Amino acid sequence: MASDDRNRPLYMISVAAELAGVHPQTLRIYEQKGIIKPQRSKGNTRMYSQADIERLELVSQLTSEGINLAGVIRILDMKEQLDKREEEMEKLRKDNARLLDKVHEFEVRSTITAMVRVDKTKQLKPWNDQV
């Protein structure tokens, strides 16, 4: 699923709560604590995306393992930092590959240019003189 699709607001609070396996009031508390930030419709209705549901599932998993909400918030912050670093690394990998291609192209062109120069400097003797 594309990133834009994952972040598109689709679910009202009751549906999101059911999908995440929590009570709607829990979602309101999570929003107050900054754990989840649902988008709002023009009528100010909370709207949750698939990415929000996945985040809520992770929160549920962490709390069921005994981690308190302060710990969950810290883990989520660290996860976001890690995701950003992974995106940066992927961009750097692509940039590196592009630069390596350019270097290779430059080396090939340099080799061809050098071969053409050598070929032009050779003096060919007429066929009659070689016998």
CYANA upper distance limits for C-alpha pairs under 8 A (distance plus 0.5 A):
  1 MET  CA      5 ASP  CA      6.85
  1 MET  CA      6 ARG  CA      6.96
  2 ALA  CA      6 ARG  CA      6.78
  3 SER  CA      7 ASN  CA      6.84
  4 ASP  CA      8 ARG  CA      6.76
  5 ASP  CA     50 GLN  CA      8.48
  6 ARG  CA     49 SER  CA      6.74
  6 ARG  CA     50 GLN  CA      5.53
  6 ARG  CA     51 ALA  CA      5.67
  7 ASN  CA     49 SER  CA      5.64
  7 ASN  CA     50 GLN  CA      6.83
  7 ASN  CA     51 ALA  CA      6.14
  7 ASN  CA     52 ASP  CA      8.10
  8 ARG  CA     48 TYR  CA      8.38
  8 ARG  CA     49 SER  CA      5.76
  8 ARG  CA     50 GLN  CA      7.85
  9 PRO  CA     38 PRO  CA      8.38
  9 PRO  CA     39 GLN  CA      7.07
  9 PRO  CA     47 MET  CA      5.67
  9 PRO  CA     48 TYR  CA      5.46
  9 PRO  CA     49 SER  CA      4.77
  9 PRO  CA     50 GLN  CA      8.14
 10 LEU  CA     47 MET  CA      6.63
 10 LEU  CA     48 TYR  CA      6.29
 10 LEU  CA     49 SER  CA      5.87
 10 LEU  CA     50 GLN  CA      8.00
 11 TYR  CA     15 VAL  CA      6.23
 11 TYR  CA     16 ALA  CA      6.09
 11 TYR  CA     47 MET  CA      5.81
 11 TYR  CA     48 TYR  CA      5.40
 11 TYR  CA     49 SER  CA      6.92
 12 MET  CA     16 ALA  CA      6.60
 12 MET  CA     45 THR  CA      7.78
 12 MET  CA     46 ARG  CA      6.53
 12 MET  CA     47 MET  CA      5.41
 12 MET  CA     48 TYR  CA      6.78
 13 ILE  CA     17 ALA  CA      6.41
 13 ILE  CA     24 PRO  CA      6.62
 13 ILE  CA     27 LEU  CA      8.07
 13 ILE  CA     46 ARG  CA      6.66
 13 ILE  CA     47 MET  CA      7.12
 13 ILE  CA     48 TYR  CA      7.54
 14 SER  CA     18 GLU  CA      6.77
 14 SER  CA     24 PRO  CA      6.48
 15 VAL  CA     19 LEU  CA      6.62
 16 ALA  CA     20 ALA  CA      6.53
 16 ALA  CA     24 PRO  CA      8.47
 16 ALA  CA     48 TYR  CA      6.88
 16 ALA  CA     53 ILE  CA      7.03
 17 ALA  CA     21 GLY  CA      6.31
 17 ALA  CA     22 VAL  CA      5.52
 17 ALA  CA     23 HIS  CA      6.09
 17 ALA  CA     24 PRO  CA      5.75
 17 ALA  CA     27 LEU  CA      7.41
 18 GLU  CA     22 VAL  CA      6.81
 18 GLU  CA     23 HIS  CA      7.89
 19 LEU  CA     53 ILE  CA      7.50
 20 ALA  CA     53 ILE  CA      6.41
 20 ALA  CA     54 GLU  CA      8.32
 20 ALA  CA     56 LEU  CA      6.41
 20 ALA  CA     57 GLU  CA      6.06
 20 ALA  CA     60 SER  CA      8.31
 21 GLY  CA     57 GLU  CA      8.37
 22 VAL  CA     26 THR  CA      6.91
 22 VAL  CA     27 LEU  CA      7.96
 23 HIS  CA     27 LEU  CA      7.38
 24 PRO  CA     28 ARG  CA      7.07
 25 GLN  CA     29 ILE  CA      6.81
 26 THR  CA     30 TYR  CA      6.62
 27 LEU  CA     31 GLU  CA      6.61
 27 LEU  CA     36 ILE  CA      8.17
 28 ARG  CA     32 GLN  CA      6.77
 29 ILE  CA     33 LYS  CA      6.76
 30 TYR  CA     34 GLY  CA      6.64
 30 TYR  CA     35 ILE  CA      5.55
 30 TYR  CA     36 ILE  CA      6.27
 31 GLU  CA     35 ILE  CA      6.30
 31 GLU  CA     36 ILE  CA      5.44
 31 GLU  CA     37 LYS  CA      6.26
 31 GLU  CA     38 PRO  CA      8.05
 35 ILE  CA     73 ILE  CA      6.79
 35 ILE  CA     76 LEU  CA      8.50
 36 ILE  CA     52 ASP  CA      7.38
 36 ILE  CA     55 ARG  CA      8.20
 36 ILE  CA     56 LEU  CA      8.12
 37 LYS  CA     52 ASP  CA      8.39
 38 PRO  CA     46 ARG  CA      6.28
 38 PRO  CA     47 MET  CA      6.08
 38 PRO  CA     48 TYR  CA      5.68
 38 PRO  CA     49 SER  CA      8.06
 38 PRO  CA     52 ASP  CA      7.73
 39 GLN  CA     46 ARG  CA      6.41
 39 GLN  CA     47 MET  CA      5.72
 39 GLN  CA     48 TYR  CA      6.98
 40 ARG  CA     44 ASN  CA      5.55
 40 ARG  CA     45 THR  CA      5.79
 40 ARG  CA     46 ARG  CA      5.28
 40 ARG  CA     47 MET  CA      6.11
 41 SER  CA     45 THR  CA      5.63
 41 SER  CA     46 ARG  CA      7.13
 41 SER  CA     47 MET  CA      7.18
 48 TYR  CA     52 ASP  CA      6.28
 48 TYR  CA     53 ILE  CA      7.54
 49 SER  CA     53 ILE  CA      6.92
 50 GLN  CA     54 GLU  CA      6.75
 51 ALA  CA     55 ARG  CA      6.67
 52 ASP  CA     56 LEU  CA      6.64
 53 ILE  CA     57 GLU  CA      6.69
 54 GLU  CA     58 LEU  CA      6.84
 55 ARG  CA     59 VAL  CA      6.75
 56 LEU  CA     60 SER  CA      6.61
 57 GLU  CA     61 GLN  CA      6.66
 58 LEU  CA     62 LEU  CA      6.65
 59 VAL  CA     63 THR  CA      6.60
 59 VAL  CA     72 VAL  CA      7.06
 60 SER  CA     64 SER  CA      6.49
 61 GLN  CA     65 GLU  CA      6.87
 62 LEU  CA     66 GLY  CA      7.24
 62 LEU  CA     67 ILE  CA      6.14
 62 LEU  CA     72 VAL  CA      7.14
 63 THR  CA     67 ILE  CA      5.32
 63 THR  CA     68 ASN  CA      6.57
 63 THR  CA     69 LEU  CA      7.73
 63 THR  CA     72 VAL  CA      7.86
 67 ILE  CA     71 GLY  CA      6.37
 67 ILE  CA     72 VAL  CA      6.90
 68 ASN  CA     72 VAL  CA      6.73
 69 LEU  CA     73 ILE  CA      6.57
 70 ALA  CA     74 ARG  CA      6.85
 71 GLY  CA     75 ILE  CA      6.62
 72 VAL  CA     76 LEU  CA      6.55
 73 ILE  CA     77 ASP  CA      6.66
 74 ARG  CA     78 MET  CA      6.73
 75 ILE  CA     79 LYS  CA      6.57
 76 LEU  CA     80 GLU  CA      6.68
 77 ASP  CA     81 GLN  CA      6.81
 78 MET  CA     82 LEU  CA      6.64
 79 LYS  CA     83 ASP  CA      6.60
 80 GLU  CA     84 LYS  CA      6.73
 81 GLN  CA     85 ARG  CA      6.75
 82 LEU  CA     86 GLU  CA      6.65
 83 ASP  CA     87 GLU  CA      6.76
 84 LYS  CA     88 GLU  CA      6.71
 85 ARG  CA     89 MET  CA      6.54
 86 GLU  CA     90 GLU  CA      6.64
 87 GLU  CA     91 LYS  CA      6.76
 88 GLU  CA     92 LEU  CA      6.66
 89 MET  CA     93 ARG  CA      6.60
 90 GLU  CA     94 LYS  CA      6.77
 91 LYS  CA     95 ASP  CA      6.63
 92 LEU  CA     96 ASN  CA      6.43
 93 ARG  CA     97 ALA  CA      6.66
 94 LYS  CA     98 ARG  CA      6.67
 95 ASP  CA     99 LEU  CA      6.63
 96 ASN  CA    100 LEU  CA      6.58
 97 ALA  CA    101 ASP  CA      6.72
 98 ARG  CA    102 LYS  CA      6.88
 99 LEU  CA    103 VAL  CA      6.66
100 LEU  CA    104 HIS  CA      6.62
101 ASP  CA    105 GLU  CA      6.63
102 LYS  CA    106 PHE  CA      6.57
103 VAL  CA    107 GLU  CA      6.63
104 HIS  CA    108 VAL  CA      6.69
105 GLU  CA    109 ARG  CA      6.65
106 PHE  CA    110 SER  CA      6.53
107 GLU  CA    111 THR  CA      6.61
108 VAL  CA    112 ILE  CA      6.70
109 ARG  CA    113 THR  CA      6.51
110 SER  CA    114 ALA  CA      6.56
111 THR  CA    115 MET  CA      6.69
112 ILE  CA    116 VAL  CA      6.69
113 THR  CA    117 ARG  CA      6.76
114 ALA  CA    118 VAL  CA      6.76
115 MET  CA    119 ASP  CA      6.60
116 VAL  CA    120 LYS  CA      6.67
117 ARG  CA    121 THR  CA      6.84
118 VAL  CA    122 LYS  CA      7.07
125 LYS  CA    129 ASP  CA      6.80
125 LYS  CA    130 GLN  CA      7.30
126 PRO  CA    130 GLN  CA      7.42
127 TRP  CA    131 VAL  CA      7.76
